[in-house]
Amino acid sequence: MAISIPRGTQDILPGEIEKWQLIEQKARELCEKYQYQEIRTPIFEHTDLFLRGVGDTTDIVQKEMYTFEDRGGRSITLRPEGTAAVVRSFVEKKMFGYANQPVKLYYMGPMFRYERPQAGRFRQFVQFGIEALGSNDPAIDAEVISLAMNLYKEMGLRKLKLIINSLGDKESRTAHREALVNHFKPRIGEFCRDCQNRLEKNPLRILDCKQDHDHELMKSAPSILEYLNDYSKAYFEKLQQYLTQLDIPFEVDANLVRGLDYYNHTAFEIMSNAEGFGAITTLCGGGRYNGLAEEIGGPETPGIGFALSIERFIAALKAEGIELEINEGIDCYLASLGDEAKDYTVGLLQQLRLAGFSAERDYLDRKIKAQFKAADRLKAKYVAILGDDELKNNKINVKNMATGEQEEIALESFIQYFQGLKQ
C-alpha cells in the first residue's frame, strides 16, 4: 500500500518553491533594512510555554496544539505560533541586557495546528514574523505595521486593507471586561459552550467567536474604545498619527481582538480585498504584548510583533493575478557526442559551476537531438557541443539558443569566453 502525505500538509515542489524562496528573500532584505536580525527557535517547546504565553482560553491551546509526552515523561508541543518561543529565548538568553535596544528579531519556519484543513489553512504551515522587544514607543508599532505592508506591496499586492484597534492597558481592559460580563451574562446560555467557558475567564475572547459572530449581542457589545483611559487613548491616537505620517491607510475596528490572550494596546490585521480570494481574508495579524515576558519568567519588557502565512501570501498573489519574476533557466547545457567527449564534459561542467555559472549535462546517454530537447526544457541560454573530433582538435561549439548563432572556439579558452558572454 502506498504511503500518502498526512492530511493538512503539502509538498512544495520545484516550479512552486521558487515563489516561496522569492518571498523569503524579500522578507530577509526588508528585515535587514529595518535592522531586524534572524532568530531560530526549536520546532517543539515545553507545553507550559504555550499554556502561559498563548493563554489557556484560546482555541490554539484548547483545540489545536500537537502535544505529546517524550520518553522522559515531559509534555512537549510542536510550536503553534512564533512569539512565545522568541520571547522565551529573549528571557532565557538575557537579551534584555543587550546594549542595542529595542531587540529586533525575525523568524521564518513551520508552525503546527490541528484544525480542519481548508483553502489557505494547513496543519503544518510556514510563518514569517518579527518581534520588537524593549520599547513602549507607538512609533515602533507603526514601524512593525509598515514592514508588513511594505513586504506585501514590494511583491506587487495592491488590494490590501489594514484594520487596527486598541485593546488598552490593564486598567482599561479591566473596566471593559466588567462591561462585557454584564452584557453577555444574562443570555450567555444562547452562546456556544466555548463562549460560556470564556465568560468569566476571558470575556474578550467571546468577540472572536466564529460560531456566534452573528448573534445580536455581538453587534451591541460594549466597545473597548469606550473604556480606554487617558494613557491608552493617547497611545492609540499617536499610533494613528504615525501611520498617517507614513502614508499607510487604515480603518479602526473596535471588534478586532485577535486570537491570542497576550495582546494589549495595539492590535492589527492586514486583509486581502482581492475578488475571489476566499472567505478568510486575513493575511497578517499582530499586536502589542506588554507583560508576556513577565508571564514566562522574565523582567518587565514591552513588545510588539506580527506573523504572516507564506501560504496565504501566495494565495493573495494568485488572487490578484500577480506572476512573480522568477529567474528561470540555466546558463549553459553541455551536449556531447562520443565517449571521450562525454567523459571530458564531467570536468568541464565542474569548471563552469566553479566559475559561477548554472550548468548541466546529459546523464542518460541520449542522442544529440534529445540532449537539445533537454536543454530546451531547462531553458538553457547557451548549449556547448563537444564531440570526439572537436576534443581531438581542442575545439568546442557554443550555440546561442535565443538567436541560433553558433561559434567554434578553442577549448582551453571556453571558460573565459563564456565569462565574456555573460558580461
C-alpha positions, 0 to 999 in steps of 0.5 A: 500500500502506498504511503500518502502525505498526512492530511493538512500538509503539502509538498512544495515542489520545484516550479512552486518553491521558487515563489516561496524562496522569492518571498523569503528573500524579500522578507530577509532584505526588508528585515535587514533594512529595518535592522531586524536580525534572524532568530531560530527557535526549536520546532517543539517547546515545553507545553507550559510555554504555550499554556502561559504565553498563548493563554489557556482560553484560546482555541490554539491551546484548547483545540489545536496544539500537537502535544505529546509526552517524550520518553522522559515523561515531559509534555512537549508541543510542536510550536503553534505560533512564533512569539512565545518561543522568541520571547522565551529565548529573549528571557532565557538568553538575557537579551534584555541586557543587550546594549542595542535596544529595542531587540529586533528579531525575525523568524521564518519556519513551520508552525503546527495546528490541528484544525480542519484543513481548508483553502489557505489553512494547513496543519503544518504551515510556514510563518514569517514574523518579527518581534520588537522587544524593549520599547513602549514607543507607538512609533515602533508599532507603526514601524512593525505595521509598515514592514508588513505592508511594505513586504506585501506591496514590494511583491506587487499586492495592491488590494490590501486593507489594514484594520487596527484597534486598541485593546488598552492597558490593564486598567482599561481592559479591566473596566471593559471586561466588567462591561462585557460580563454584564452584557453577555451574562444574562443570555450567555446560555444562547452562546456556544459552550466555548463562549460560556467557558470564556465568560468569566475567564476571558470575556474578550475572547467571546468577540472572536467567536466564529460560531456566534459572530452573528448573534445580536449581542455581538453587534451591541457589545460594549466597545473597548474604545469606550473604556480606554483611559487617558494613557491608552487613548493617547497611545492609540491616537499617536499610533494613528498619527504615525501611520498617517505620517507614513502614508499607510491607510487604515480603518479602526475596528473596535471588534478586532481582538485577535486570537491570542490572550497576550495582546494589549494596546495595539492590535492589527490585521492586514486583509486581502480585498482581492475578488475571489480570494476566499472567505478568510481574508486575513493575511497578517495579524499582530499586536502589542504584548506588554507583560508576556515576558513577565508571564514566562519568567522574565523582567518587565519588557514591552513588545510588539510583533506580527506573523504572516502565512507564506501560504496565504501570501501566495494565495493573495498573489494568485488572487490578484493575478500577480506572476512573480519574476522568477529567474528561470533557466540555466546558463549553459547545457553541455551536449556531447557526442562520443565517449571521450567527449562525454567523459571530458564534459564531467570536468568541464561542467565542474569548471563552469559551476566553479566559475559561477555559472548554472550548468548541466549535462546529459546523464542518460546517454541520449542522442544529440537531438534529445540532449537539445530537447533537454536543454530546451526544457531547462531553458538553457541560454547557451548549449556547448557541443563537444564531440570526439573530433572537436576534443581531438582538435581542442575545439568546442561549439557554443550555440546561442539558443535565443538567436541560433548563432553558433561559434567554434572556439578553442577549448582551453579558452571556453571558460573565459569566453563564456565569462565574456558572454555573460558580461 
